[in-house]
Amino acid sequence: MPLYEHVMIARQDLSNAQAEGLVEHFSAVLTDNGGKVVESEYWGVKTMAYKINKNRKGHYAFLRTDAPSSAVQEMERLMGLHDDVMRVLTIKVDAHEEGPSVQMQKRDEREGRRERRN
C-alpha cells in the first residue's frame, strides 16, 4: 500500500485533549477503511504565518500512514467537512523516516545546520 504523511491544523480554541481526540477520530476513519496509522505526533499550538479563518494560532498534528488512496480520500473528505479542522496537507512518500519528525527534535539534534556568522 502507498505511504502518506499528513499534517492537520485545528482551531486554536480547542483544548489539547480535544485536538488529540480529533487525531484519534481521523485515525479510526483511516483504519476502518483498510489503512493503518504507522505513527502520530501532536505538535501542540503553534503560531501560523498568516491568519486562517481569523485564527492566528492552531493545533498541529502529524500522521504517518500506510493506506489505500480511497481511505485517504475519505479521511480528507471528512476533515474538510469538520468545523474544527482548518487545513490539511497530505503528501505521498516513498518511505517513512525513522524516529521523530523534525518538529519534535531538539535544535541540538538536528543535522545540517550551519553556524551563524557574526
N, C-alpha and C positions, 0 to 999 in steps of 0.2 A: 504494500500500500504506500501511497505517497506520504512524504513527511512535510509538515507545515509548522510555522511559528506564527502565533497570533499575539498582538498587543491590543489591549482594550483599555479605554479611558471611560470611567464612570463619573457621575456628577460629584462635586465636592461636598455637598451637604449630606451625603450618606455617611454612616458610621463605618469604621473599619470592618466590623462584623458583617454589615450588610454588603459591603463591597466584596468581601471574601465569599459571601453567600452567592453573589452573582457568578463568581468564577466557578463555584461548585455546581450551580444550576446549569450553566452552559457546558460544563464538563459532562454532566449527566446527559444532556441532549446529544452530545457527540457520541458517548458510549452507547446510548440507546439506538443510534443509527449505524452501529457497526464500527465505530472508531475507538481509539484508545488514547488517553492523555498520558504522555510519557513523563512530563514534569510540568508543574505550575508554580509560578512565583508571584507573590503580591509585593509590588514595589512601593506601595504607600502613596501618600498625597504629594504631588509634585506640581510646581508652577509651570504653566504652559507658555509657549512663546507668544500666543495671541489668544484673545477671548473666543470661546466657543459657547454659543447659547448663553451669553452673559456670565459665563464662568471663567475665572482666572486660574483656578487650580482644578485638579482632577485626581481620582484614584486610578493608578496604573496597575495593570495585571498582565502577566506574560504566560503563555501556554505553549508547550511543545507537544505536538500531536502526531499520531500515525493513524490516518483516517482516509476513507474514500472521499472523493470530491463531493458526492451527494450529501454526506454527513456534514462536511464543512459548509456547503451552501445552505443547508438547513440551519446550522448554528448561526451563520452570518445573517440569515433572514430574520431569525428570532432576535438577534442582537439589534438589528435595525429597527424592529418594532418596539423594543423595550424602551421605556421612557428614561431610565436611569443611565443607559449607555449612550455616550456622546460620539465616540469614534471607535472604529475597529480597523486594524491593519493585519492582513493575512499574507504571508509570504511562503511560497513553496521552496523547500530547501533540499539539497541532495543528501545531507547527513546532519544530524544534530551534534552540536558541540558538547563535549563533556564538561561537567562542572557547572558552577553558577554562571548566569549571564553577566555581561559587562556591568549592568546597573547594580548588581548585588556584590560585585567585587570591591574590595577596598582600593583606594587610589594607589597604595604602595604595591599591590599585587598586579596591577595592570602592566602589560608588557608593551614595549614600543613607544613609550612616552619619552620625549627628549627634554632636556633641562632648559629652563628659560634663560635667555641671555639678559644681562643687565644693561 
